Every structure is written in structure tokens, then in C-alpha cells.
Amino acid sequence: MKLITGPLSMFGAKAQIAVAEKGIDCEIEFVPFSLQHRYSPLHPDVARLNPKKQVPLLFDGQVEIFDSTLIFDYLEHKHPEPALWPAGIAERAEARLLELKADELFFQDFKVLMSAAGKTATPEAQSAIESMHRYYEATDRALASREWLAGSYSYADIAFFCASWFASILGGAPSPDFRHLGAWRKRMIARPAVGQTMGEISAFLSRNGVPAPAV
Ligand SMILES: N[C@@H](CCC(=O)N[C@@H](CS)C(=O)NCC(=O)O)C(=O)O
């Protein structure tokens, strides 16, 4: 199996963590990426396979897929253990919804901060930060009575952890007042699969003079 990702890819980090959680023997290849030139020049497999020109991509024999959520599904079918979707139907549905919300809703505010490129005083960036704050607040409330976002540790935790970790680089860090959320982030980073992936990304950031988020 081969995972093609970027050294600073939030969606790629999701896939990297999942592969590591499942203990899969998987080659990880990083596409060219720099803060200045972003994903240019485009990796040939990304250009060939993904009309959206995005990472991550997963290759396994004749299987060639893109999109982190599709990659989660493929990994789950190919390597069911340890399970990363909760077993209960309702909990699984909740986990899938939270994974989608991290990628599609929280990410909308994330994109605003990405475009702001550090200029967070603008009304657009402030509104995105407030919207993230509301998301963090609701998540903190939910985590007051549970260890993981939806039943057992799942892809929902991986997706939202990656989104909130990368948001922290862009000025969208959760307030330390959200102590249940803070404790969950600490539980997340203590997992070897998460700690190692984020450690590699932190090293890339520090090589580029950007402080990595404290968890
Ligand atoms: N929905 C996709 C999103 C992938 C995505 O946005 N990847 C970013 C890196 S985190 C990318 O390749 N961006 C390059 C670009 O859009 O030019 C997924 O879940 O994999």
C-alpha cells in the first residue's frame, strides 16, 4: 500500500494517522510542497488521478483512490481491526456525521483563516474565529460526558483533531477554558499514531520557522 500526501496536509494527516492506527505496512510518499509554491510542481500521480488536484491518494494493487474519507472506508474494509468506526449503528452514524462536519463545516471557517494568511483582524477572519469558537464550545460540552466524540475512538476523532490542530496554526486555536476539549486533545496526541504524525508535521513547520501548535 502507498499513501501519497503532503508534508503539511490536514487531510493527508487523517489518512496517515488511520494507517498507523491500523498498523498497516504502508509506504508514505510526500509530494513537493513549500509554503511559497504550495503544491507546485504538481506530483504526476495527483495530476493523473485526481481532477481536484489534491492529496491524499491511496494506492493498493489495482485500487487507486483519492479523498481522505474514501480512504478511511477502504482501510476499514481491507483492515477491519482495530475498528475505527464505532460498532453500534447509532454511534457509527454519529461518528460519520461528525467526521463529515469536521471536513465540510468546520473546514469552511478553516478556509477563511487559510486565505487570511495570518491577518486575523479582518471582519471575515474574526467571524470565522467566532464560528470556530461556537463549534469548540459545543464539542467541549459533548466531551464533558464522553471520552471520545462518538462512542469508541473513531475516524471522527481523527478528523476533528486534525482540523482543530491545523486551525491552531492559523489563529483558530480553541480557548484553554474548554477543558474537556483540551483533555481530549491531550488524549489524542498521546496516541502513538497521532503523536508521530503530528510530530513529523511539527518538524516541517519548525524547519519553515512556523511554531507548531501546543496541545
Ligand atoms: N476532501 C478532500 C480534500 C483534500 C484537500 O483539500 N487536500 C489539500 C491538502 S490538505 C490539497 O491537496 N490541496 C491542494 C489544492 O487544493 O491545490 C479529502 O478529504 O481528501
The ligand as an SDF file (V2000), in Angstrom:
LIG
                    3D

 20 19  0  0  0  0  0  0  0  0999 V2000
  -11.9860   16.2670    0.5150 N   0  0  0  0  0  0  0  0  0  0  0  0
  -10.5800   16.0470    0.2710 C   0  0  0  0  0  0  0  0  0  0  0  0
   -9.8510   17.3380    0.4820 C   0  0  0  0  0  0  0  0  0  0  0  0
   -8.3640   17.2190    0.0960 C   0  0  0  0  0  0  0  0  0  0  0  0
   -7.6200   18.5450    0.1730 C   0  0  0  0  0  0  0  0  0  0  0  0
   -8.2090   19.6260    0.2820 O   0  0  0  0  0  0  0  0  0  0  0  0
   -6.2830   18.4130    0.1030 N   0  0  0  0  0  0  0  0  0  0  0  0
   -5.4350   19.5860    0.1330 C   0  0  0  0  0  0  0  0  0  0  0  0
   -4.2810   19.3650    1.1190 C   0  0  0  0  0  0  0  0  0  0  0  0
   -4.8520   19.2340    2.7840 S   0  0  0  0  0  0  0  0  0  0  0  0
   -4.7900   19.7740   -1.2270 C   0  0  0  0  0  0  0  0  0  0  0  0
   -4.3080   18.8280   -1.8190 O   0  0  0  0  0  0  0  0  0  0  0  0
   -4.7920   20.9950   -1.7030 N   0  0  0  0  0  0  0  0  0  0  0  0
   -4.1590   21.3530   -2.9280 C   0  0  0  0  0  0  0  0  0  0  0  0
   -5.0290   22.2130   -3.7590 C   0  0  0  0  0  0  0  0  0  0  0  0
   -6.2440   22.2920   -3.4780 O   0  0  0  0  0  0  0  0  0  0  0  0
   -4.4740   22.7790   -4.7050 O   0  0  0  0  0  0  0  0  0  0  0  0
  -10.0940   14.9270    1.1810 C   0  0  0  0  0  0  0  0  0  0  0  0
  -10.7640   14.6280    2.1900 O   0  0  0  0  0  0  0  0  0  0  0  0
   -9.0790   14.2900    0.8830 O   0  0  0  0  0  0  0  0  0  0  0  0
  1  2  1  0
  2  3  1  0
  2 18  1  0
  3  4  1  0
  4  5  1  0
  5  6  2  0
  5  7  1  0
  7  8  1  0
  8  9  1  0
  8 11  1  0
  9 10  1  0
 11 12  2  0
 11 13  1  0
 13 14  1  0
 14 15  1  0
 15 16  2  0
 15 17  1  0
 18 19  2  0
 18 20  1  0
M  END
$$$$
